[in-house]
Amino acid sequence: QVQLVESGGGLVQPGGSLRLSCAVSGSDGSTYVMGWYRQAPGKQREMVATITSGGITDYADSVKGRFTISRDSAKNTVYLQMNSLKPEDTAVYYCYARRPTSLLLTWGPGTQVTVSS
């Protein structure tokens, strides 16, 4: 069973950038599908980006062209580079991991991202 811990959240002005990290422990995460969801106050959790073990990525339409997901298997870490941030990107961002043959998601505790002037 993997454990996930996010870091890198914080307060940033509109137009700014942040890079979130998700450290994987407890198992070799290189075979897992990894990704990020976010949840804003009063809203449902929504998918932001995913990446397979082979590096295939997928993004929500709202972040395409601004966010980039990547993984470093040697460091057992997944990243979310967020550029051109908007106030509507404000949310708690959660990292998840999923075995390719399973529908069960393992979640991290989340990290707060606030975009405000």
Secondary structure, 3 states (H helix, E strand, C coil): CCEEEEECCEEECCCCCEEEEEEEECCCHHHCEEEEEEECCCCCCEEEEEECCCCCEEECCCCCCCEEEEEECCCCEEEEEECCCCHHHCEEEEEEEECCCCCCCEECCCEEEEECC
